[in-house]
Amino acid sequence: MDSLLPAAFGAFPRLRALLLISLVGLLPHCRNPNRFGEELFPPTPTRADTLYLQQVRQVFLPPPSTKKAPFVFIGQAEDTLVGQYQAGWATQFALGGQNVQFYAQELVAVDSVVLELFLASAYGDFSVPMQVRVSRLTSPLSAASDYDLNATFTNDGQSLVLPGRDTLAFTTFLPGAYRFSLDTALGRFLLTLPASALASEATFQAAFPGLYIEAQPFIAGSKGALYTVFPRSPSTALRIYYRERINGQEAPQRYDFYINDTCTWAYRLVRTPSAPPPLRDQLEQDSTLWRQRLLIAGGAPVGIAFTLTGWEKLTRRPVLSARLVWPGDSAFQAAYTPLYPRPNSLVLYADTTAEAASASWGFGEFFGDSVVFNLSVPVQEIALARRLPPNILYIWPTGRTYTLHRWVAAGTASRRPPYLVVISAEP
């Protein structure tokens, strides 16, 4: 077979010339293997359109319901961007059963009572020592009532936390469970409740309305910090350590009162006036500032609403990608510190009430001082007329109702205004 090839080349000079020309034409392309296949599959012609934002404005949501919130706050903090805050939290505790008996024969002693709280985050100057106060509620919480940021909770005003065990301060804050020793009289009260009070969750919560928990700086005028607590964490509980006598022998026991769905809890997060007014208040009072800068903040929620023009440019063209770029206001870059951090990410919604990620257009991640949202799927649906263009879009912090982070965005009149770039395939 090999002997036939030279003979074939000699017999067909035109074939030989054609093969040589083909090899010479391929040599330049072989120098760059990344271009392999371009002659057969050329890249799709693309077109870039820039859509500009219109009618950008601040949105200040009314105080949300704080009843059964996923997490609650205690403490006090001052932020020049969003204001001064004071927070407290009221909660019921679950009995954990029906007709509960804490001891069979005799209660010998209550050794200790511990309130354990799972602290998830700190916002503000957590190096400032704060005094944790725990008081008994005197009015029951109602599952039928609603509670907002300005709610008040009636308590006896007597702190149960033992002296020297009531301090909250950190050099470096780490999430975790933190324990506060309470007066053992509370444990004796609970363990000696009559059988009628221990018959059900409802009778127990009527006999023991619950606790009010707060934290304040030891030194008046200190800024302090706000701490986030997870109520339903297994590490959040009221724990009683006691001894009972069984057949003449003392036996150590422990009973844990947790917070579950049979309980009602709520928090208050009160903003107090400050001088000079924080950026949040300035924006609320002066709408002309919106063209220069915009605030995004959780806690007392502040977001951005805007519209886009130019959707008609996308009609019936396959969208390859779309990216919303929102620069930050450079004047506030130094304001983000470990004590007052900016959000990890933001969420873009097509309405103002959606909370679930599935209802959003996507999460925005920070690149430098700018937030970038990738919006390929919903924009393509608009281009293919499968979805109507939204009248208004909204940007909020992730979990906007509760997250105490903030960020200052550039307005439409800033040196670097926000914009949406859409890359689509030419028809």
Buried (B, 14 or more C-beta within 10 A) or exposed (E): EEEEEEEEEEEEEEEEEEEEEEEEEEEEEEEEEEEEEEEEEEEEEEBEBEBEBEEBBBBEBEBBBBBBBEBBBBBBBBBBBBBBBBBBBBBBBBBBEEEBEBBEEEBBEBBBBBBBBBBBBBBBBBBBBBBBBBBBBEEBBEEEEEBBBEBEBEBEEEBBBBEEEBBBBBEEBEEEBBEBBBBBEBBBBBBEBEEEBBBBBEBBBEBBBBBBBBBBBEEEEBBBBBBBBBBBBEBBBBBBBBBBBBEEEEBEBEBBBBBEEBBBBBBBBBBEEEEEBBBBBBBBEEEEBBBBBBBBBBBBBBBBBBBBEBBEBBEEBBBBBBBBBBBBBBEBEEBBEEBBBBBEBBBBBBEBEBEEEEEBBBBBEBEEBBBBBBBBEBBBEBBBEEBEBBEBBBBBBBBBBBBBBBBBBBBBEBEBBBBBEBBBEEE
